[in-house]
């Protein structure tokens, strides 16, 4: 298992190697799907009781960093 960001882990033998929260079988995408469905942070924590508020913040920070990468354009 490798930590690829604070509280975000990747294990090739768990969840198909997708990023998870602290080695649990809760994927980053699971948390994002719940938030995108309109659940509040409190509701996400109720839905996934093993999560902590810091995990949700780590998910958002991780995804923001993954999406904010430079794009090089050849001219």
FIMAR-606108 format. One record per residue (C-alpha): residue in one letter; x, y, z. Coordinates in steps of 0.02 Angstrom, whole numbers, padded with zeros to 5 digits. Each point is the difference from the previous one (the first is absolute). Last residue first. Example, Ala and Ser with C-alpha at 12.3 -4.5 7.8 and 13.67 -1.06 7.14 Angstrom:
2
residuo|east|north|up
s|00684|-00053|00357
a|-00069|-00172|00033
***
This chain:
75
residuo|east|north|up
x|00130|01224|-01583
x|00002|-00141|00126
x|-00113|00028|00149
x|00055|-00043|00174
x|-00138|-00019|00128
x|00048|00041|00178
x|-00089|-00096|00136
x|-00146|00060|00103
x|-00113|-00152|-00012
x|00107|-00114|00109
x|00030|00140|00125
x|-00186|00035|00018
x|-00034|-00186|00017
x|00123|-00020|00143
x|-00061|00157|00090
x|-00180|-00057|-00011
x|00042|-00175|00060
x|00109|00068|00141
x|-00141|00114|00059
x|-00117|-00149|00003
x|00128|-00101|00098
x|00025|00142|00125
x|-00186|-00007|00036
x|00022|-00179|00056
x|-00058|-00157|-00089
x|-00040|-00165|00084
x|-00184|00052|00012
x|-00027|00001|-00189
x|-00182|00054|-00023
x|00004|00105|00159
x|00164|00082|-00052
x|-00073|00033|-00173
x|-00154|00077|00082
x|00109|00117|00104
x|00098|00052|-00154
x|-00164|00041|-00086
x|-00075|-00119|-00127
x|-00042|00075|-00169
x|00031|-00146|-00115
x|00169|00077|-00043
x|00051|-00018|00182
x|-00048|-00183|00000
x|00090|-00031|-00165
x|00156|00090|00064
x|00007|-00111|00154
x|-00018|-00158|-00103
x|00128|00065|-00126
x|00132|00016|00136
x|-00030|-00184|00035
x|-00054|-00071|00167
x|00078|-00171|00015
x|00112|00060|00140
x|00186|00034|-00022
x|-00014|00178|00067
x|-00131|00053|-00128
x|00015|-00082|-00170
x|00080|00039|-00169
x|-00039|-00136|-00128
x|00115|-00151|-00011
x|-00141|-00116|-00050
x|-00090|00029|00164
x|00143|-00081|00098
x|00143|-00105|-00069
x|00087|00146|-00088
x|-00004|00097|00164
x|-00016|00188|-00014
x|-00021|00115|00149
x|-00072|00171|00035
x|00011|00067|00179
x|00124|00137|-00051
x|00046|-00037|-00179
x|00071|-00148|-00098
x|00023|-00111|00151
x|00052|-00169|-00065
x|-00065|-00171|00047
***
